[in-house]
Amino acid sequence: MVLIICPECGKEISDQSPACIHCGYVLHPESLGDATVGSKKVSVERIRKPLIIVGTVFAIVAVALPVYFMNFTISAKYDKADRAFERGDYEKAVNYYTVVGDYKNAATKLDEATTLYNYTAGKSALENNDWLKAK
């Protein structure tokens, strides 16, 4: 093994290395597979890694944004409150309408959901002869 000077960065490297370990300059393109970027040869692996990273970040963002908007925005919580109210789950409806605040007519619906929640909870307590819980 003989040490040679890299034509790109000027540091010493092995003549057996296919590419410079310091700057990535390709010395023996036949052993790596290569692409030309400008006048500089760059290994395919050196180009592929950043592309994989960028692609992964893009995929995560593409999945995360719709999930965020479907679950965490005020309008999504208002819609969840409406669905809970329609299926008779007044406790969840009260929780969601409370979080939503003054969005659309949430205050009115909060009053309705609270009344119906108290009514159903009291009715259930009376049916179970639990007089302390029936308000």
N, C-alpha and C positions, 0 to 999 in steps of 0.2 A: 504494500500500500504506500502510495506517495501522496504527500500533501501538495495541493495546488492552490492557486489563488482564484477565488470566485470572480468572474469578469464583471459581475453586477455590483457586489458590495465590497470586494477587495479583501475578504477574510479568508483564512486558510481552511480548506476542506479536503476530504479524501477524494482521490481521483476515482474511487469506486462508487461514490455517492451519485445517485441519479439526479439529485437536485441539491442546491445549497441549503444547509440546515439553518442558516442565519436569515436569508432573505427569500428563499424559495425558488431562486433562479434555476431553471431546468438545464442541467448539463448534458444529460443523455435522454432526449425526448422519447426514444424508442422503448425505453424501459418503463415509462410512466403513462404514456398516452398524453398528448399535449394539445394545447390550443394557443393561438397567437393573439395576444392583446397588444395592439400597437406593434412595436418592434420587439417587444419582450415576450418570450415564451413563458407560459404559466401552466403549471400542472392542472389537469382536470380536477383532481381532488381539492386543490386549493380554491377553485372556483365553485365547486359543488357545495362545500360546507356552508358558505354564506347564503347560498340560494336555499339550502335546506332550512337554515335558521329563519330567513325571511319568510319562506313558505309556511313554516310552523307558526310563526307569530301571526301571520295573516289568517291562518285557519282558526287559531284561538280567538282572535278578534271577531271573525265572521260568525263564530258560534256564540261568543259571550254577549255581543250586543243584542241580538234578538232575545236571548234569555233574560237579560237585564230589563229590556223594555216590556217583556211579557210579565215579569214578576215584581218589579220594584218601582215602577212609575206610579204616580197618583192615579192616573186613569185606569191602570191595571188593577190597582187595589179597589177602586170604585166598582169596576166590573166584577171583581171577586165578591165584593159586598152584595151587589145585586143578585149574583147567582146564589149566594148563601141565603139571602132573604127569600128568593123564589123557591128554594127547596126546603124552607122552614128551619134552617139552621140559624136561628136568631142571635145566638151567642157570638158566632163568627161574624155575622153581619154587623153587630154592634161594634165588635173589635175593629173591623175594616173601616166602617163609616167614621169611627173615632179617629183613626189614623189619617183618613182622607181630609178631615177638617171641613173647610167651606167650599170644597170643589162641587160644582153643579148644585144639586139639591140634597147634598149629603146630610145637612142638618135636619131637614124634614124627615128623611128616611131613617136617620139615627133615632129620632123620637119614636117613629113607628116601630122600628126594630126593638128598641128598648121596652116599649109597652108590650109588644107581643112576646118578648123574651120573659118579662116578669109575669105575664099572664100564663104562659105555658109552664114556667117553673113553679108557679103557685098552684096551678091545676094539678100538675104531677105530684106535688107535695101533698095536696089534699087527697088525691087518689091513693097515696101510700100511707095515709094517716100520719104524716109527719107534720104535726101542727106547728112546730117551731120554725120550720122552713117556709111554710105558707105565709106569705106576707099580705 
